[in-house]
Amino acid sequence: MFSRSSATPGGAYRSTALAIVPVGEWIVSIRMSAKTLTADQLDVRLQQLIKAVRWPSSATTATSAAAPVTACTAPLTFTKAKQAKPNGADLLMSLMSSTVAAKAKTEEKLTPQAPHPTWCRDGTARTEYGVYRSSANAGGYVMALYDAGRVISVYPSLMGQADKSGTYAVSLEDVEGTTSVFPSFTALPSPKQVWDLVESGKRNGTVKGKVITINPKAL
C-alpha cells in the first residue's frame, strides 16, 4: 500500500491525501481533500478510512510481484489516419468482440492465471490521459483517462484484419461496465486524434452485458 498527504497552498482546499492499495487484479485508489484540516490531520482521517474498509481476505488479494512501467524502447510512429467510412459489418464485429472479451475475462477467473503481460509507457503523459502498450498485443495501445478507471483501446479491427483494409477500432470501457464503440480509423491514429473523437461523443454503438445498442447513422 502507498499513501501520502500534502498541503495545497492556495485554492479552496488546504490539504489533499491519496492512498493506493492492490486488491487482487485491481488497484484501488482513495483520494480525500479537506478545506480546513492540515496534511497531518487529513492523513489521520485517511488511515482511519483505510482501516474501516472491509478488504477481501489475503488469499483473494494475493498478487504477482509488481513491475515498474518504463518508457517503451521504440515509441509508436503515426501515419496520416482518417476516420473510416461507416461500415455496418465493421461495427457489428467490434461490438461482438467486446462481448467476447468480457466473457473471456469472466472465464479467466475460473482457470489458473496465465503470466501477466508487461507494459510500457508510450510518449509523454498528459493530464487527460497516459498511453500504454502491452507485450501481449503490440499492434495498438490503450489510453488510461485521468485516474477514474476509464480506458480507451485502439487495436486493429477484426474487419480490417479480415478484408486486409488495415482499419483500427476504437472503444471506451467505462467503470460501470459499458463499452462504447467509436468510428474506426484507416490507419493507426495518434492518441490526440482518439482523444478528440471520444470527447466528441460520436458513439457508433454500446455494449453492456448482453444488451447491444447501435446508432442507425453508423450503418
Secondary structure, 3 states (H helix, E strand, C coil): CEEEEEECCCCCCCEEEEEEEEECCEEEEEEEEECCCCHHHHHHHHHHHHHHCCCCCCCCCCCCCCCCCEECCCCCCCCCCCECCCCHHHHHHHHHHHHHHHHHHHHHCCCCCCCCCCEEEECCCCCCEEEEEECCEEEEEEEEECCCCEEEEEEECHHHHHCCCCCEEEEEECCCCCEEEEEEECCCCCHHHHHHHHHHCCCCEEEECCEEEECHHHC
